[in-house]
Amino acid sequence: MITLTVKDCNSFSQNFYDSVIASLQFHQLTCSCGHSACLSIHAYYMRKVKAPDGSVHTLRILRVKCSECGTTHAVLLSSMVPYSQISLSAHQVIIDAYESAGDTDHACTDTGSIDENNVKYIIRTYLRHWKQRLLSAGLPLHPASLLTAGCFAFYSAQFMQIRKTFNILFSMTT
């Protein structure tokens, strides 16, 4: 998996995703095998992402394939949490609501179309896997750019990523 750093962590649209991919220099990307300049477009898949405002966006996500080792990687934006349909900003809103009130009821009222089961899962995952990690590394929950960069630096994973899939953060040059 390759995660691209984007400044606007609240943008979800196919046009935004496509513009980020169009500006990407594929020869600069590195595969998990260590080779660079070896990734090419392989396929696409559809993925839904729920934003904190309750909107649901369906995105066509790019997969690239390494010509050296044959591994494929999804190319995600830093505003997305791997293996989750809920955006990074929605995760932050839910965790903020939980931390300020201390209960899941308050967190459920602030999340629009994200159902109660999703909210409880996010809070449980945060408490079991991420709260102590953030505290031990001294990482803030906001802004999202610092949170993402810190999680990749300390844990080689996006915040709230649970599966141990290899994930590379690529900071796009401007």
LINHURA-V113780 format. One record per backbone hydrogen bond with DSSP energy under -1.0 kcal/mol. NH is the residue of the N-H (numbers start at 0). CO is the residue of the C=O. E is the energy in kcal/mol with one decimal. If there is no record, write none. Layout:
nh = (NH,NH)
co = (CO,CO)
e = (E,E)
This chain:
nh = (1,2,3,4,8,10,16,17,18,19,20,21,22,23,27,30,33,36,39,41,42,44,46,48,49,50,53,56,58,60,62,63,64,65,66,69,72,74,75,77,79,83,86,87,90,91,92,93,94,95,96,97,98,99,100,101,107,108,113,118,119,120,121,122,123,124,125,126,127,128,129,130,133,134,135,136,138,146,147,148,149,150,151,152,153,154,155,160,167,169)
co = (73,167,75,169,6,7,12,13,14,15,16,17,18,20,24,34,30,28,64,62,62,60,58,56,84,54,50,48,46,44,42,72,39,70,37,65,63,61,1,3,76,80,49,78,86,87,88,89,90,91,92,93,94,95,96,97,103,104,110,114,115,116,117,118,119,120,121,122,123,124,125,125,129,130,131,132,133,142,143,144,145,146,147,148,149,150,151,157,0,2)
e = (-3.0,-3.4,-3.1,-2.3,-1.2,-1.0,-2.4,-3.1,-2.2,-2.0,-2.5,-2.6,-1.4,-1.1,-2.1,-2.9,-1.8,-1.3,-1.8,-2.9,-1.6,-1.9,-2.4,-2.8,-3.7,-2.7,-1.8,-2.9,-3.5,-3.3,-2.9,-2.8,-2.6,-2.6,-2.5,-1.5,-2.7,-2.6,-2.8,-2.3,-2.0,-1.8,-2.8,-2.1,-2.1,-2.2,-2.2,-2.5,-2.5,-2.7,-2.4,-2.2,-3.0,-2.3,-1.8,-3.6,-2.1,-1.2,-1.9,-2.0,-2.6,-2.3,-2.5,-2.4,-2.5,-2.7,-2.6,-2.6,-2.4,-2.7,-1.4,-3.1,-2.6,-2.2,-2.9,-1.9,-2.5,-2.1,-2.8,-2.3,-2.6,-2.4,-2.3,-2.3,-2.7,-2.6,-1.3,-2.3,-2.1,-3.3)
